Amino acid sequence: SNIRQKQRTTKGGARQNIGLVDNAFVAYLKKECWGWLLLANGCVEHNNRNFFSDNVDKNRTPDNITYVRRDLRELYHELFDEALAEYNSRQIRSDRKIPDYYEHIRLGKKEKLFQEIIVMFGNSENCGVASENWEMAKQLLDEYMREFENRNPNLKVFNAVMHLDETTPHLHINFVPVCYGQKQGLSTRVSMKRAIQQMGFSANGKRETEIILWGNSERNALTDVLNNHHIARKIVGVFHDHKTVEEYKRYADILGAANARVNALRAQPPENLSNEDVGEIINQNDRLRTMVTETNGEMVKYRNRSLAQFLPVEIYNDEK
């Protein structure tokens, strides 16, 4: 399995689980040069600095901005107790009753207790510590965060913090995805897919799932924040046509070196990766996905031509 259990050492020397990390990729949404967003397996203890990783500057930790900090169990009681009581009242067999919905989700395999997204504008070079864009990056993140729940009414935020004690400002937003009016199980329950559906996103095949469409919408929200400050979104890693042979060779060398670096990052334990490292991995996936999509499109085009009974022919005369 690609799922690894992250651990930390307690004061007594024991190893304690702190969260799950998917070494393969976690879940992809979207990255741009000026703004990226990643759906991740969250670790609230790390987000709230209950313990520190090596890339944290403890002297700047007091600068972190906390937007929301609620107890997750209390939120579960608030959101689901009424629906849980109604569900249990309909059960004839006692073994079908759910005594604790929090524990039911925690021990189950269908849904996670909560989700987390990580949001960042720029990178360590253009928005890092002491850069001219540091304050602007903070302002952009603040604007994105303050509208997050208005855009996503089914995603109940219980923990949100802007980290300013690492190389680049970024947000960690932890939320519980909630769907309502369900006919099976609890009428109000945890479901990322159904929560997104109820916010208006409907899948259109494997390439346009609910999560991808929602991710695109949030990417557009990042772009809107940039546009409000007259900042153009910059897309990197795009392969342009009409290059000379030397330009192609130089681009291939650069791309090869970048891919080699990212492949080396993929081999590292997830807990050793910085936010910039994660961003590079996502950016590589962007390029590969674009190349695969373009190749598949060309293959479909030529396959359709080979199967056609008549080939389209355009005839031009002097008058046309």
C-alpha positions in Angstrom: 0.0 0.0 0.0 1.1 3.6 -0.6 -0.4 4.8 2.6 2.1 5.3 5.4 1.5 6.2 9.0 3.4 9.3 10.0 4.7 9.2 13.5 6.5 11.5 16.0 8.4 10.8 19.2 6.8 11.9 22.4 8.7 13.2 25.4 8.7 9.8 26.9 10.4 8.4 23.8 7.3 6.5 22.5 6.3 6.6 18.8 2.9 8.2 18.3 0.8 8.2 15.1 0.0 11.7 13.9 -1.8 11.2 10.6 -1.9 9.3 7.3 0.1 10.3 4.2 -0.4 8.9 0.8 3.1 8.5 -0.6 1.8 8.1 -4.2 0.2 11.5 -4.6 -2.5 12.2 -2.0 -5.3 13.7 -4.2 -4.6 16.1 -7.0 -6.5 19.4 -7.6 -4.5 22.0 -9.3 -1.3 24.1 -9.2 -0.3 27.3 -10.9 2.9 29.3 -10.6 1.1 32.0 -8.7 -1.3 29.8 -6.7 -1.7 26.1 -5.9 -4.1 24.1 -4.0 -3.7 20.5 -2.7 -6.2 18.1 -1.1 -4.1 16.3 1.5 -4.3 14.0 4.5 -4.2 16.5 7.3 -2.4 16.6 10.6 -4.1 19.1 12.8 -1.4 18.8 15.5 1.2 19.9 13.0 -1.0 22.7 11.7 -1.5 24.1 15.3 2.2 23.6 16.1 1.6 21.0 18.9 4.9 19.7 17.6 7.5 21.2 15.2 9.1 19.9 12.0 12.6 20.9 11.0 11.5 23.4 8.4 9.7 25.6 11.0 11.3 28.8 12.4 10.0 28.8 16.0 10.8 32.5 16.4 8.2 33.3 13.7 5.5 30.9 15.0 3.7 33.7 17.0 3.1 35.4 13.6 0.9 32.5 12.4 -2.7 33.5 11.9 -5.5 31.2 13.3 -8.9 31.7 11.7 -10.8 28.8 13.2 -9.9 26.3 15.9 -12.7 24.0 17.1 -12.8 20.6 18.7 -13.6 18.1 16.0 -15.7 15.8 18.3 -17.8 18.8 19.4 -18.4 19.7 15.7 -19.5 16.1 15.0 -22.0 16.3 17.9 -23.3 19.6 16.5 -23.6 18.4 13.0 -24.8 14.8 13.3 -26.4 14.1 16.7 -29.9 14.8 15.6 -29.6 12.7 12.4 -27.9 10.0 14.4 -30.7 9.8 17.0 -33.3 9.7 14.2 -31.4 6.9 12.4 -31.0 4.8 15.6 -34.7 5.2 16.4 -35.5 3.4 13.1 -33.3 0.4 13.8 -34.9 -2.8 15.1 -31.7 -4.7 15.5 -29.4 -3.2 18.2 -26.3 -4.3 16.3 -27.3 -1.8 13.5 -27.4 1.1 15.8 -24.4 3.6 15.8 -23.5 4.6 19.3 -20.9 7.2 18.3 -20.8 8.6 14.8 -17.3 10.1 15.2 -15.9 6.7 16.1 -18.0 5.1 13.3 -16.3 7.3 10.7 -12.9 7.1 12.4 -12.9 3.3 12.4 -14.6 2.9 9.0 -13.0 2.8 5.6 -15.5 4.7 3.4 -14.9 8.3 4.6 -12.3 10.3 6.4 -13.0 12.2 9.6 -12.0 15.4 7.9 -10.3 16.7 4.8 -7.5 19.2 4.4 -6.4 21.6 1.7 -3.1 23.4 1.5 -3.1 26.7 -0.4 -0.1 28.8 -1.4 0.6 31.7 -3.8 4.0 31.9 -5.4 7.0 30.0 -4.2 10.1 30.6 -2.0 11.8 32.7 -4.7 9.0 35.2 -5.4 7.0 35.1 -2.2 9.4 33.7 0.4 10.7 35.2 3.6 12.1 38.8 3.0 10.9 38.9 -0.6 9.0 42.0 -1.9 5.8 39.9 -2.3 5.7 38.4 1.2 3.1 40.8 2.5 1.1 40.5 -0.8 1.1 36.7 -0.5 -0.4 37.1 3.0 -3.1 39.4 1.8 -4.0 37.1 -1.1 -4.3 34.1 1.2 -6.4 36.0 3.7 -8.9 37.1 1.0 -9.1 33.5 -0.2 -9.7 32.1 3.3 -12.4 34.6 4.3 -14.6 33.6 1.3 -13.9 29.8 1.5 -17.0 28.9 3.5 -19.2 31.2 1.5 -18.2 29.4 -1.6 -18.4 26.0 0.0 -21.4 25.8 2.4 -21.2 22.0 2.7 -17.6 22.1 3.9 -17.6 22.8 7.6 -14.3 24.3 8.6 -13.1 23.4 12.1 -9.4 24.4 11.8 -7.7 26.9 9.6 -4.4 28.6 10.0 -1.9 30.6 7.9 1.6 29.5 8.5 4.1 32.3 8.4 6.9 30.5 10.2 8.0 28.5 7.1 9.7 29.5 3.9 6.5 30.7 2.1 3.2 31.8 3.5 0.5 29.1 3.1 -2.9 28.0 4.4 -4.0 24.8 6.0 -7.8 24.5 5.9 -9.4 21.5 7.7 -13.0 20.8 7.1 -15.8 18.1 7.4 -17.7 17.6 4.2 -21.4 17.3 5.0 -24.4 16.2 2.8 -28.0 16.6 3.7 -31.4 14.9 2.9 -30.0 11.4 2.4 -32.4 8.5 2.2 -30.0 5.8 3.2 -28.0 5.8 6.4 -28.0 9.1 8.3 -30.0 11.8 6.7 -27.1 14.2 7.4 -23.7 12.5 7.1 -20.1 12.7 6.1 -19.4 12.4 2.3 -16.9 14.4 0.3 -18.4 13.3 -3.0 -22.1 14.1 -2.1 -21.1 17.3 -0.3 -19.5 18.5 -3.5 -22.5 17.3 -5.6 -24.8 19.3 -3.4 -22.7 22.4 -4.1 -23.5 22.0 -7.8 -20.7 19.9 -9.2 -21.7 16.8 -11.3 -19.2 14.4 -12.7 -18.8 14.0 -16.5 -16.6 11.0 -16.9 -13.4 10.0 -15.2 -11.5 13.1 -16.3 -14.1 15.4 -14.9 -15.1 13.9 -11.5 -16.7 16.0 -8.8 -13.5 16.5 -7.0 -11.7 17.7 -10.2 -14.5 20.1 -11.1 -14.5 21.5 -7.5 -10.8 21.8 -7.6 -11.0 23.8 -10.9 -13.6 26.1 -9.2 -11.3 26.7 -6.3 -8.4 27.4 -8.7 -10.6 30.0 -10.4 -11.2 31.5 -7.0 -7.5 31.8 -6.6 -7.3 33.5 -10.0 -10.1 35.9 -9.1 -8.1 36.9 -6.0 -5.1 37.6 -8.2 -7.1 39.5 -10.7 -8.6 41.7 -8.0 -5.0 42.9 -7.4 -4.2 43.2 -11.1 -1.9 40.2 -10.9 -1.9 37.9 -13.9 -1.8 34.2 -13.3 1.4 32.8 -14.7 1.4 29.3 -16.0 4.8 27.5 -16.0 6.0 24.3 -17.7 4.0 24.9 -20.9 5.6 23.6 -24.1 5.2 26.1 -26.8 5.2 25.5 -30.6 7.5 27.1 -33.2 10.8 26.7 -31.3 14.1 26.3 -33.2 15.9 23.0 -33.0 18.3 24.5 -30.4 15.5 25.8 -28.3 13.9 22.4 -28.4 17.1 20.8 -27.2 17.6 23.4 -24.5 14.0 22.9 -23.3 14.4 19.2 -23.3 17.6 19.5 -21.2 15.8 21.7 -18.7 12.7 19.5 -18.6 14.9 16.4 -18.1 16.8 18.0 -15.2 13.5 19.1 -13.6 12.0 15.7 -14.0 15.0 14.0 -12.5 14.8 16.3 -9.4 11.1 15.7 -9.0 11.6 11.9 -9.3 14.2 12.1 -6.6 11.7 14.0 -4.4 9.1 11.3 -5.0 11.5 8.8 -3.5 11.8 10.8 -0.2 9.6 10.0 2.8 6.6 12.3 2.6 7.3 13.9 6.0 10.6 15.2 4.7 9.0 17.1 1.8 8.5 20.9 2.1 5.6 22.8 0.6 7.8 23.8 -2.3 8.7 20.1 -2.9 5.1 19.2 -3.0 4.4 22.0 -5.5 7.2 20.7 -7.8 5.7 17.2 -7.8 2.2 18.6 -8.6 3.7 20.8 -11.4 5.3 17.7 -13.0 2.0 15.9 -12.9 0.5 18.9 -14.7 3.0 18.6 -17.5 2.6 14.9 -17.8 -1.2 15.1 -17.8 -1.1 17.7 -20.5 1.2 15.6 -22.7 -0.9 12.5 -22.2 -4.1 14.4 -23.0 -2.6 15.9 -26.2 -1.2 12.5 -27.3 -4.6 10.8 -26.7 -6.3 13.5 -28.7 -4.0 12.9 -31.6 -4.5 9.2 -31.4 -8.3 9.6 -31.4 -8.1 11.9 -34.4 -6.0 9.5 -36.5 -8.1 6.5 -35.4 -11.3 8.2 -36.5 -9.7 9.1 -39.8 -8.6 5.5 -40.4 -12.1 4.1 -39.7 -13.9 6.7 -41.8 -15.5 5.5 -45.0 -14.9 8.9 -46.7 -12.1 11.3 -46.0 -13.0 15.0 -45.8 -11.7 16.9 -48.7 -11.7 20.7 -49.1 -11.8 22.1 -52.7 -11.0 25.7 -53.4 -11.6 27.6 -56.7 -10.7 31.1 -57.7 -13.9 32.4 -56.2 -13.5 30.8 -52.8 
